[in-house]
């Protein structure tokens, strides 16, 4: 197989693979679906429960169902859950997307559904959550799990796996810029420096997708943020670990208590 051309790699980078085994029905009990008109397509949002609203965001190539253990814990603790599926993911329409478009979808959902009291996110969803807060969203608390640091890092990694050399990766970044995707503009450790939102960051020490060092970098840059290190949970098992779910829900309860 020949290496991809930079313009091919750029387009493929923005095209998340949909899960073949993704559930077709509601991702959690009593979930009610609302389709939000967003930039010419439908974005799916699932909601349930009553109480302070927690916006739940999945990771790249994920779905709301990935966050089910947290959602169940939040519902049991009398929170209202609003779970958004990013463009090109889950039940939402679209074949390609970027972190910028995902952020716009989040901001539109917040504007449509009213104030969000907290955000709980995983992986790329953490970067989107921070970008939304940078753009004006003001939750009272945030829990970020397996947090990445810089969008550009993943472009470079993707370009390398696509067979591009250094010059080819530069061309790929330029092709993305032509598509209104300036990957250098998303730098999460830099963005959190001005946030005054209480935050808990949780990261496993054996995460091979996003090294724990990146999560620590974000936590160290975030004023007052707490960092919780766990072991042996990688990038995916961390989503179903009872200790992680309990810590996340307990943190939000403490921050949102009357």
Secondary structure, 3 states (H helix, E strand, C coil): CCCCCHHHHHHHHCCCCCCCCCCCCCCCCCCEEEEEEECCEEEEEEEECCCCEEEEECCCCCCHHHHHHHHHHHHHCCCEEEEECCCCCCCCCCCCCCHHHHHHHHHHHHHHHCCCCEEEEECHHHHHHHHHHHCCCCCCEEEEECCCCEHHHHHHHHHHHCCCCHHHHHHHHHHHHHCCCCHHHCEHHHHHHHCCCEEEEEEECCCCCCCHHHHHHHHHHCCCCEEEEECCCCCCHHHCCHHHHHHHHHHHHHHHCC
